[in-house]
Amino acid sequence: MTALLWQPSQAQISRTNLHAFIQAANHRHGLQLADFDDLWSWSVSDSAAFWRLLWEFCGLTGDLGARDLHDADRLPGARWFPDGRVNYARNLLAPRPDDSEALVFWGEDKVRRRVSFGELSAEVSRVQQGLQALGIGAGDRVCGYMPNMPETIIYMLATTALGAIWSSASPDFGVQGVLDRFGQIEPRLMVTVDGYYYNGKTHDIRDKVREIAAQMPTLEQVVVVPYIGVADQPDALNGIAHGVSHAAFTAAHSAGDIHYADLPFDHPLFIMFSSGTTGVPKCIVHGHGGTLIQQVKEHVLHSDCQPGDRVFFFTTCGWMMWNWLVAGLAAGETLMLYDGSPFYPSGSVLFDYADEERITFLGTSAKWIDAIKKAGLEPKKTHLLTSVRAMASTGSPLVPESFDYVYQAIKADMQLASISGGTDIISCFMLGSPISPVYRGEIQKRGLGMAVDAFDDQGQPVRGDKGELVCTKAFPSMPIGFWKDDGDKKFFEAYFARFPNIWTHGDLVEITEHQGVVVYGRSDATLNPGGVRIGTAEIYRQVEKLEQVVEALVVGQDWDADTRVVLFVRLKDGITLDAALCDAIKKTIRDNTTPRHVPAKIIAVGDIPRTKSGKIVELAVREVVHNRPVKNIEALANPEALELFRDRPELMT
């Protein structure tokens, strides 16, 4: 049995939104649901009743229409609430007291701001009038090359309220990375900043903005928000085609009523981009209604966020967790925004933020938890964290040892929710449950209304062993499709080609005896030495136990008519990869897994390449190891690291 780490008390359970929702379902439909597993089973067997009740329970605004699901067995092609009308932004700006806090923003140690709900609404109105003056309306694209700051949310809300489509990327992206994304969707307006702060340094991005604007002919306006303090200076925007400061863009407009377009349930809302490490990023289109109902479900039921809660997730605007976070406005939350390094001026900065601003829900990445663990931080001794009742982790699988660390060194009495989903669905397949136990190394539960399963190669459900993550029924946040994908051909190939009428996600998972989930990594990065299927996360879990190892990356190298496991490690400063350390790594892996998991080669490298959202890129390294081109290095935060893996003499024998 996997160790039980946390269990909510009956008093805690009785105060949750989930408890109230179970009672509402029992009353409305004459059911006798007793716990989360009962609710999940009902939510996937009578999904139409579940989603309609959820809409009402969360107080969402709009008309779902008469029909629930059209072409339910046609994937792709199924449509939720095809007669429905909704506006995403209207729900996020649902009335509340003007003086209530909507946004709190920390830009490292340089900027701190608070935005009331009244101020947020007023700014959205003024920006929207600026968009309307340009003739921007339903279906037009507006993009943000922005940090995670209040203006990003303001421009997104002004855009989507009109029915225009929003897309964003973070300002650390290079010129080609931005062009590869925004260039495909032909935006009419781009909002950006003069620069940003990271790790204590100021980065002026105006030269990048000039180059981007010059190469995107569809842009009619480039609005520059002052962040590092230069955008409003004379001549600051010289050379930026169609460039104008935020102040000038809104100067002619006074705050008034916000216009909300009455839109079909699946009207395009966001265009998200795949990581793009194997080619030009895919442009994934998500709709108003499906995104709204799915994300609010995750805030209200799975995360138990109540009106007035102060909710934080460390993210950039190039990651879907930003889109997830902002949906919390529809649940009446105060959004806690942070832009910059989570290690500046120290690894304690997010805990400083939590204490000072009374954060109730603290969202981070698995890599960050591992990093502060290895740095020896013990926040429970240095911080109060009395307001934090839940902590969430995503980006990569949270290893069992990190579960231990959270409860031993951060806080013992709180829910720890490892969550997993993706840009593809702009939400989660599996995540937390505030009324259920937390078991070591397991994601608590599958998402409500999500018919998640694990399939073997024959398309049969598998339990207690690894299988392909699938979703066997349509769900509201399924993408509308890919941008400019004639006949949905690429969309079909990406998710539906393997098993007929079933979403196949590309993760290797196990559904446990507790109805929880363990993620073993991407199935396309699965290792197959001697035909044995190994998830990369199984190896990372063992290797990163060793204090000498900061992080690791493992690939399969084609060798001698088979695949051999090659492990790359980044070591702590001053540590050398000698025979003794190699033996220790191999022994740790062998003792805790199988001999098949033991790498044939262990190689030290100075850096590990990763995406802008912090995910290591096994596939790109595998291409380099095999002397094949990496198609889109602009997707990487540190593309120079790939050269550390090229033509390694250790891989020639």
Salt bridges, closest charged atoms under 4 A:
ASP37 OD1 - LYS445 NZ 2.92
GLU56 OE2 - ARG28 NH2 2.54
ASP68 OD1 - ARG52 NE 2.36
ASP71 OD2 - HIS70 NE2 3.51
ASP71 OD2 - ARG74 NH1 3.18
ASP83 OD1 - ARG67 NH2 2.84
GLU101 OE2 - ARG114 NH1 2.84
GLU101 OE1 - ARG310 NH1 2.90
ASP109 OD1 - LYS110 NZ 3.05
GLU123 OE2 - ARG126 NH1 2.84
GLU123 OE1 - HIS246 NE2 3.66
ASP140 OD2 - ARG188 NH1 2.90
GLU151 OE1 - ARG113 NH1 2.98
GLU186 OE1 - LYS484 NZ 2.98
ASP204 OD2 - ARG206 NH2 2.71
ASP207 OD1 - ARG210 NH1 2.74
GLU220 OE2 - ARG188 NE 2.75
ASP262 OD2 - ARG85 NE 3.56
ASP266 OD2 - ARG79 NE 3.05
ASP309 OD2 - ARG389 NH2 2.79
GLU333 OE2 - HIS299 ND1 2.88
ASP352 OD1 - HIS383 NE2 2.64
GLU356 OE2 - ARG112 NH1 2.62
GLU357 OE2 - ARG114 NH2 2.69
GLU357 OE1 - ARG310 NH2 3.16
GLU378 OE1 - LYS381 NZ 3.34
GLU401 OE2 - ARG440 NH2 3.71
GLU401 OE2 - ARG541 NE 3.67
GLU401 OE2 - LYS545 NZ 3.64
ASP404 OD2 - ARG440 NH2 2.86
GLU442 OE2 - HIS514 ND1 3.07
ASP453 OD1 - ARG463 NH1 2.71
ASP457 OD1 - ARG498 NH2 2.94
ASP457 OD1 - ARG533 NH1 3.99
GLU468 OE1 - ARG498 NH1 2.65
GLU468 OE1 - ARG533 NH2 3.27
ASP507 OD1 - ARG522 NH1 3.00
GLU538 OE2 - LYS466 NZ 3.49
GLU538 OE1 - HIS597 NE2 3.18
GLU544 OE2 - LYS367 NZ 3.33
GLU547 OE1 - LYS572 NZ 3.73
GLU551 OE2 - ARG570 NE 3.03
GLU551 OE1 - ARG610 NH2 2.32
ASP558 OD2 - HIS626 NE2 3.58
ASP591 OD2 - LYS587 NZ 2.61
GLU623 OE2 - ARG628 NH2 3.03
GLU643 OE1 - ARG646 NE 3.08
GLU650 OE2 - ARG648 NH2 2.94
